[in-house]
Amino acid sequence: MRALLTTAATLAAGLALVACGGGSDDDAHPEPVPNAPTAVPDSAIASPTALVSYLDGQRFSDDTSEPLTLPAGDPAAGETDEPLAI
């Protein structure tokens, strides 16, 4: 009887270890990014308001995207505009 209990406990422990070792496939198939932009559009630097609204629309939780390049030219700055919160 003792041998049967030891064998059953060993099998149960083995099955429990095998069942826990699976893992998930969530990271194996990342969601594709359709046509990811590589540059900030020219319209985003036309005014401070446009730049802030472009920045507000960006995802900051994506660890796989590349940095965006800025268009040639300086962003527009207004001398009388109030500071905008990002």
ABEGO torsion letter per residue (X at the ends): XAAAAAAAAAAAAAAAAAAAAAEBAAAABBBBBBGBBABBBAAAAABAAAAAAAAAABBAABAABBBBBBBBEBBBBBAABBBBBX
